[in-house]
């Protein structure tokens, strides 16, 4: 049976979820996709988990998305003589380019790009923003700062530079090796970290060359300045609220979340809301009420997918975390207010024929009697992305001849994907194929109506120009 929620769940794989039994339980609990975090784990470990997921999905006759999340550049201080120091407010503290053992007065910062980019008055955030330094001066190998917010600082803690664009690629040499491995493995999506500007996405697209789709993680304030262009170049977007909340004022993150989701929907791009959604379930079998409300808010915001990170990667209750997220989604999607929000779709200007067709399909589904589902025939997934944008109150069944396309659609709102090799062989088969799959999945019965959309002539991508109604016989 297809999933019974429209909002999807992306679970991060790690030591807590590395055996087949747990992976199967996660899928049964509601996971639609899995994130492989290449900041951790070996290629051998990732390959083993990849093969297990593919095997389980085949056994369950499900299409599961696999996301390879690139580490990206990691900006960190060096080490301290005693492992940790405590910085005091108003004290001076120096960051040095050359190798040194740190103490209360200085520490190495082995990133020449930072030295080239910062200027007097800039703020540097250390240890997830818990420490704030203000740049008071610099030379070619030293950055002189004053401590604005004090606190403990230990070996290899991270450095964030809000509103500073660094002259570095989003893909490090390690990322390039990980990317080549992931593409050879056959992942469905590549998640790109440290996106500062649209050109970062262009660089990644050239390397990937269509072998997977790209998720751009929005975690830098500078990326928000080029939001629409980054969305246009990407295939999906992740709202990475952890780093975004370090570099932006915390109170702006909920506003940015809504802004990004809305911008993604305008361009028919799936959007994932991530970070700390059920954080307390790393060590507790139940989440806080605030965390449940946070998940619910993302669903009300019409996110395509919500993500679990450490909760499933290293947490003590990974299956319970997925189950809690699934039940929260169910509760919201059964709320009459949420259902009303789906139909509250004011008419808008459709810039392309594809947008017009999918908008018309949504409108027709609300006025035609006995419609049980919308079926998209898609060669690339574009037709289905476009349909999901409209958030119809009916299931979206995507029929494609390609397994990789069906896998990719597992993170798209409201979509259940099936493969059928005959789908584009003959236009006259559209009615038979759509009716057969609707009946097999239990979405409808004889006499019910289906709305179908497709691109014609078949085989062309990024073109939806056909709307057709089918009465199940």
Secondary structure, 3 states (H helix, E strand, C coil): CCCCCCCEEEEEECHHHCCHHHHHHHHHHCCCEEEEECCCCCHHHHHHHHHHHHHHHHHHCCCCEEEEECCCCCCECCCECCCEEEECCCCEEEEECCCCCECCCEEECCCHHHHHHCCCCCEEEECCCCEEEEEEEECCCEEEEEEEECEEEECCCEEECCCCCCCCCCCCHHHHHHHHHHHHHCCCEEEECCCCCHHHHHHHHHHHCCCCEEEEEECCHHHHHCHHHHHHHCCEEEEEHHHHHHHCCHHHHHHHHHHHHHHHHHCCCEEEEECCCCHHHHCCCCCCHHHHHHHHHHHHCCCCEEEECHHHHCCCCHHHHHHHHHHHHHHHHCCHHHHHHHHCCCCCCCCCHHHHHHHHHHHHHHHCCCEEEEEEECCCCHHHHHHHHCCCCCEEEEEECCHHHHHHHHHCCCEEEEECCCCCCCHHHHHHHHHHHHHHHCCCCCCCEEEEEECCCCCCCCCCCEEEEEECC
